[in-house]
Amino acid sequence: MTDTTTRTESQIFRGAPEAGSPRLDALPGVHREDAVPQHVLEIERFDTADHRLAAAGITLAVHRNEGEQSYWRLDLPDDDSGEELRVPLAPDAPPVPEVPGELAELVRGVVRDGELRPAGQVRRVRTGTRLLGGDDRLLGTVFRDHVTVATLGSSTEGGAWTEVRTHDTSDDGLAAELERRLGEAGLRPAATSADAELDRLLRPVAPPRRRSGGKRAKAGTAGAALLDYLATHVDRLAAEDLRARRGEHDSVHQLRVATRRLRSALQSYRRLLDRERTDPLVDALRELARALAPARDAEVLHARIRDGLLGLEPELLLGPVQAQVTRHYARVEGEATAAVLSALDGDAYARLRRDLDDLLQDPPLTKRAARPADKELPAHVARAAGRLSRAVEVAVDQNAEAEDRDLAVHDARKAGKRLRYATEVARPAVGKDAKRFAKELKGFQDALGEHQDTVVAREALRELAAEASGKGENGFAFGVLHGLDAARAARIEEELPDLWARAWRPRNRRWLS
């Protein structure tokens, strides 16, 4: 005989603190009830005084459940890994325990100079009843919680109510009857959880992204477009900070990209903001990008050289070159990663994060920022485009010396990135013209990037070959890769004039005039 019963997920019903319990007698299929002993469950949230974690969508809390191991738990925004970040709470921990170092490290970029302390609490006093059928088979459990939610600190808010939840109910008819009786007792399906209610109480304390006083950007203006872009990438910087501290793949690269986008936007649109406020930010962002560069460069070089060796014919792989590359980059990447974490823990980075938040809360907009975005922004993109055009004149000069050509292509690459990011700011306001312009430039920019990769890779290959020679090993394979990269760079240099001519056609940039 096939079992046609279904097992429902936990359902939560809510009522006033004085709400009674539902009648559980004579339920269909239930032969007897078994009481669950009363116990207390507490979740104590930790945050800064101005609730920076809550504002960032981060939850750090101690979970205490009578009779079970208490633990710290950290929940990060947009974390799809499915991994729970838990640290056991020591049995002899004081009433206000110290946040474990490994969790404090992950949120340091958000907390900065703040102090983590208890900020809110969800407390449940729980009783329950198990519903048993024939042969004492469990048909479901009904839990009744007296719930209190409160913020902690200089000001307190909160509330109290009764929650009843039906858990693991194994029969649709039983579930329906329980829901009817819960309604009779004055209980209704809960719209939100107690944790969500605490979130609601905590988050308004965090400073808004833009103040109600001072200068504000009107919708549709150049200032509004720029601030929206900056806010997006300040949030991206914060998110990638968390990922980098966890050692997640590609996080340092994305952190560096967010840094470059912010710096480029502040530089390209410097006439829309007071430079006394933005120039120090540009300098700080540049220093951060420099601190992040070695880790990203090592990651890219390791992958490029490893894949290059795998692509060579076996007879060209003389000596233990693959093992040498693995050892070399294990050390280089380890040192670079440590340097990244040191930079993220430094005072300069904390000031940068604070100053970026201040910029968005109180933007120092100039009069130009009040102009319509679709009219004002193209002029700023045009200046970035002119910078690229001047750099390309040298990069495509076939008569330039090889070393000068490498530097010129690198300068053009940097100018191209700045133009790309400036176009991103304008794209929502300008529309398809900006989109087409960015698309047409992509092939040229990709070629510039590949050329720079060959320049950096050739230097690394020379170092690896010298290292092998110094140990009496054979570095021939590194020389082969060096030659392949030199040939690739020469081909790109030959292609650059045609790629530039296609990208720089008048119809692609007419919107800049």
Buried (B, 14 or more C-beta within 10 A) or exposed (E): EEEEEEEBEEBBBBBEEEBBBBEEEEBEBBEEBEEBEEBBBBBBBBBBEEBBBBBBBBBBBBBBBEEEEBBBBBBBEEBEEEEEBBBEBEEEEEEEBEBBEEBBBBBBBBBBEBEBEBBBBBBBBBBBBBBBBEEEEEBBBBBBBBBBBBBBBEEEBBEEBBBBBBBBBBBEEBBEBBBEBBBEBBBEEBEEBBBEBBBEBBBEBBBEEBEEEEBBBEEEBBBBBBBBBBBBBBBBBBBBBBBBBBEBEEBBBBBBBBBBBBBBBBBBBBBBBBBEBBBEBBEBBBBBBEBBBBBBBBBBBBEBBBEBBEEBEEEBBBBBBBEBBEEBBEEBBEEBBEBBBEBBEBEEBBBBBEBBBBBBEBBBBBEBBBBEBBEBBBBBBBBBBEBBBEBBEBBBBEEBEEEEBBBBBBBBBBBBBBBBBBBBBBBBBBEEBBEBBBEBBEBBBEBBBBBBBBBBBBEBBBEBBEBBEEEEBBBBBBBBBBEBBBEBBBBBBEBBBEBBEEBBEEEBBEBBE
